[in-house]
Amino acid sequence: MPSRRPLSLPPGALDLTGPAVRHRRGLQHATMEVLAGAGYEEVMPPGFEYEEVFLRAGGPEVAERLVRFMDLDGRVLALRFDYTASLARVAATTFAAASRPLRLCYSGSVFRQDPERGSRPRETLQVGAELLGEPGLEADVEIVRLTLALARAAGLREFQINLGHVGVLAPGLAALDEDLRADVHRWIDRKDRASLNRALAAASPLAQTLLTLPFVMGRRAALDEAERSAPEASRPGLAHLRALNDALRPEEQAHLVYDLGEVRGLDYYTGIHFEVFTAGAGRAVGAGGRYDGLMARFGRARPAVGVALDLDTICEAAL
């Protein structure tokens, strides 16, 4: 006889009711209004795809984080890991002949499991936008401004955008032996000066720029500080950040902090990259950047830049 015990939720699943639901729906509505007003068209891709879509976008390292299952044809499917991969597929198929640029937006759940942090929710409510087919500074400024508008629409008041550029650290990292690069990535991420000093003591001058550049963090003046120790190959990235800063109004600049030591996602991003932080949240409530190499993985090369906000974490921070 089947058991009649109450069924419990799987790890990482949540029941949301009452005020928690209303808060999230309110944030969805407010942020989607901002995106519609900025000319972004909403796209609703399916809640699951062939796992290859997400592996092609994120690489083999995302495999263990996918929530996967088998269809009746024996092919492996995965719940939506992120919207960017799905929108890249849509842009390369449905919008293959569309004029550029494409401004696409979305709101809905993504599903991720983190083997190292089993207590984290596996389902997260996101809202975001992708600007496809537009290279250069103007598109980057548009996305940063859009991020500021989304953060305000989501009710954030005390928040900052930690902004970097792949091109600043890339020359120093490229000068390292490949077997050392992963360790240096980890030490930079942890701000571990002692390990970096030991590992890079006899490294080339270009590699030794990693002893100073990753620790530069601050407002516009921090970029001038970085210029003094930056190699020639890093200066275009710094110049791009300065130009972006100068294109923004003072009230917009007030939310920006330049963090040249942010290395997470460097294999994915190709230009600017950023995270959004707010008071009361223990992790980033949003992220984005330029990923010009992604669309080519779906057969149609286009420059791309985008942003996503984590509405669940924003709601938690407001409690």
C-alpha positions in Angstrom: 0.0 0.0 0.0 1.5 3.4 -0.9 2.7 5.6 1.9 0.4 8.6 2.8 3.2 10.6 4.4 3.4 14.3 3.3 5.8 14.7 0.5 8.8 17.0 1.2 10.3 19.4 -1.3 13.5 18.4 -3.1 16.7 20.1 -1.9 17.0 23.6 -3.4 13.2 24.0 -4.1 11.0 26.6 -2.5 7.3 27.2 -2.0 6.5 30.9 -2.4 3.2 32.3 -1.2 1.4 35.5 -0.4 3.7 38.6 -0.1 6.7 36.7 -1.5 4.8 36.1 -4.7 3.4 39.6 -5.0 6.8 41.1 -4.4 8.3 39.1 -7.2 5.5 39.8 -9.6 5.7 43.5 -8.9 9.4 43.5 -9.6 8.9 41.5 -12.9 6.3 44.1 -14.0 8.3 47.1 -13.0 11.5 45.9 -14.7 9.8 44.6 -17.8 8.2 48.0 -18.2 11.7 49.6 -18.2 12.9 47.1 -20.9 9.8 47.7 -23.1 10.3 51.5 -22.8 14.0 51.0 -23.9 12.9 49.2 -27.0 13.6 45.6 -26.0 11.3 42.9 -27.3 10.3 40.1 -25.0 11.2 36.6 -26.0 9.9 33.5 -24.2 12.1 30.5 -25.1 11.0 27.0 -23.8 11.7 26.0 -20.3 14.0 23.2 -21.5 16.4 22.7 -24.4 18.7 20.0 -25.7 21.6 20.1 -23.2 23.9 21.0 -26.1 22.5 24.5 -26.2 23.8 25.2 -22.7 27.1 23.3 -23.1 27.8 25.1 -26.4 27.3 28.5 -24.6 28.9 27.8 -21.2 31.4 25.0 -22.0 31.8 21.6 -20.4 32.2 23.1 -16.9 28.5 23.8 -16.7 27.6 20.1 -17.3 27.4 19.2 -13.6 25.2 22.2 -12.9 22.5 21.3 -15.4 19.2 19.8 -14.3 19.0 17.1 -17.0 16.6 14.4 -18.1 16.0 12.1 -21.0 13.3 12.4 -23.7 11.5 9.5 -25.3 14.0 9.6 -28.2 16.9 9.0 -25.9 18.3 12.5 -26.2 19.4 14.5 -23.2 17.4 17.6 -22.3 18.1 20.2 -19.7 16.0 22.7 -17.9 16.9 26.3 -18.8 20.3 27.0 -17.3 20.3 30.6 -18.5 18.5 32.8 -20.9 21.5 34.0 -22.8 22.2 30.6 -24.4 18.5 30.2 -25.4 18.4 33.8 -26.9 21.6 33.1 -28.8 20.0 30.1 -30.4 16.8 32.1 -31.1 18.8 34.9 -32.7 20.7 32.4 -34.9 17.5 30.7 -36.1 14.2 32.7 -35.7 15.9 36.1 -36.1 18.6 34.9 -38.5 17.5 37.4 -41.2 16.5 40.2 -38.9 18.1 43.6 -39.2 20.7 44.6 -36.6 20.9 45.3 -33.8 18.5 43.0 -31.9 17.2 44.2 -28.6 15.7 41.2 -26.8 14.6 40.8 -23.2 13.1 38.1 -20.9 11.8 37.3 -17.5 11.4 33.8 -15.9 13.1 31.0 -14.0 16.5 29.5 -14.6 17.5 26.1 -13.1 21.0 25.4 -11.7 22.3 22.9 -9.2 25.5 23.7 -7.4 27.2 20.5 -6.1 29.4 22.4 -3.7 26.6 24.5 -2.3 23.6 22.2 -2.0 21.5 24.6 0.1 21.2 27.2 -2.7 17.9 27.3 -4.5 18.0 25.4 -7.8 15.3 27.7 -9.4 16.0 31.4 -9.6 13.8 34.2 -11.0 15.6 36.4 -13.5 15.0 39.4 -15.7 17.4 40.6 -18.3 18.3 41.9 -21.7 20.6 41.2 -24.6 21.8 43.7 -27.2 22.9 41.7 -30.2 24.8 42.9 -33.3 26.0 46.2 -31.9 29.8 46.5 -31.1 31.6 49.3 -29.3 31.3 51.8 -26.6 27.8 53.1 -27.3 26.3 49.6 -26.8 28.2 49.1 -23.6 27.0 52.4 -22.2 23.5 51.5 -23.2 23.6 48.3 -21.2 25.2 49.9 -18.1 22.5 52.6 -18.2 19.9 49.9 -18.6 21.3 48.1 -15.6 21.1 51.2 -13.5 17.4 51.7 -14.6 16.6 48.1 -13.9 18.2 48.3 -10.4 16.1 51.3 -9.6 12.9 49.8 -10.9 13.6 46.7 -8.7 13.6 49.0 -5.7 17.4 49.1 -5.1 18.7 52.4 -3.6 22.0 51.5 -2.0 23.7 49.5 -4.8 26.9 49.5 -6.9 28.1 48.1 -10.1 31.6 46.5 -9.9 32.9 47.0 -13.4 36.0 45.6 -15.1 37.4 44.8 -18.6 38.8 41.5 -19.8 41.5 43.3 -21.7 43.2 44.7 -18.6 44.4 41.3 -17.1 44.4 39.3 -20.3 48.0 40.2 -21.3 49.5 39.2 -17.9 47.5 36.0 -17.8 48.5 35.1 -21.4 52.2 35.5 -20.4 51.9 32.7 -17.8 52.5 29.0 -18.4 49.2 27.3 -19.0 49.6 25.0 -16.0 50.0 28.0 -13.6 47.1 30.0 -15.0 44.3 28.3 -13.1 46.1 28.8 -9.8 46.7 32.5 -10.5 43.0 32.9 -11.4 42.1 31.5 -8.0 44.6 33.6 -6.1 43.4 36.8 -7.8 39.8 35.9 -7.1 40.7 35.4 -3.4 43.0 38.5 -3.4 45.8 36.3 -2.2 48.8 38.5 -2.5 51.2 36.2 -0.7 50.6 33.2 -3.1 50.9 35.5 -6.1 54.1 37.0 -4.9 55.6 33.5 -4.5 54.4 32.2 -7.8 55.3 35.3 -9.9 58.6 36.3 -8.3 60.6 35.0 -11.2 57.9 35.6 -13.9 58.2 37.9 -16.9 57.6 41.6 -16.4 54.3 41.2 -18.2 53.2 38.5 -15.9 54.3 40.5 -12.9 51.7 43.2 -13.7 49.3 40.7 -12.0 50.9 41.6 -8.7 49.4 45.1 -8.9 46.5 45.4 -11.4 44.1 43.0 -9.8 44.2 45.0 -6.6 43.1 48.3 -8.2 39.6 49.1 -7.1 37.7 52.4 -6.8 36.2 55.2 -8.8 37.4 57.0 -11.9 40.7 57.9 -10.3 41.5 54.1 -9.9 41.7 53.8 -13.6 44.4 56.6 -13.7 46.2 54.7 -10.9 46.1 51.5 -13.0 47.5 53.3 -16.0 50.8 53.9 -14.1 51.6 50.2 -13.8 49.7 48.8 -16.8 51.6 47.3 -19.8 50.9 48.7 -23.2 48.7 45.8 -24.1 46.3 46.5 -21.1 45.8 50.2 -21.9 43.0 49.8 -24.5 40.9 48.1 -21.9 41.6 50.9 -19.4 40.9 53.5 -22.1 37.5 51.8 -22.8 36.5 52.0 -19.1 37.5 55.6 -18.9 35.5 56.4 -22.0 32.5 54.6 -20.6 32.8 56.4 -17.3 33.0 59.8 -19.1 29.9 59.0 -21.2 27.8 58.7 -18.0 26.2 61.4 -16.0 27.6 62.1 -12.5 24.5 60.6 -10.8 25.2 57.4 -12.9 28.9 57.4 -12.2 28.1 57.4 -8.5 27.0 53.8 -8.6 30.1 52.5 -10.5 33.2 51.0 -8.8 36.0 49.8 -11.1 37.3 46.4 -10.0 40.2 45.3 -12.2 40.7 42.1 -10.2 37.4 40.4 -11.1 38.4 37.2 -12.9 35.2 35.1 -12.8 33.8 34.7 -16.3 37.0 35.8 -18.1 36.7 32.8 -20.4 33.2 33.9 -21.4 33.4 37.7 -21.5 35.4 39.5 -24.2 35.2 43.1 -23.0 33.4 44.8 -20.1 32.0 42.6 -17.4 30.3 43.6 -14.2 28.3 42.5 -11.1 25.6 44.3 -9.2 25.7 44.4 -5.4 23.3 45.9 -2.9 23.0 46.2 0.9 21.5 43.2 2.6 22.5 40.6 -0.1 25.3 38.2 0.5 26.0 37.7 -3.2 25.7 39.6 -6.4 22.1 40.4 -7.4 23.0 40.9 -11.1 25.7 40.4 -13.7 26.5 41.1 -17.3 29.0 42.1 -19.9 30.2 41.8 -23.4 30.5 38.3 -24.9 31.3 38.7 -28.6 32.4 35.1 -29.1 29.1 33.5 -28.1 26.9 34.0 -31.1 29.5 32.3 -33.4 29.0 29.1 -31.4 25.5 29.0 -32.8 26.5 29.6 -36.4 26.0 33.3 -36.7 28.7 35.6 -35.4 27.5 38.8 -33.9 28.8 41.1 -31.1 26.7 40.9 -28.0 26.4 42.5 -24.6 23.8 41.9 -21.9 22.6 41.9 -18.3 20.6 39.8 -15.9 19.2 40.6 -12.5 18.4 37.9 -9.9 14.9 39.0 -8.6 14.9 36.3 -5.9 18.1 37.6 -4.2 16.8 41.2 -4.5 13.6 40.1 -2.7 15.6 38.4 0.0 17.7 41.5 0.5 14.6 43.6 1.0 13.4 41.5 4.0 
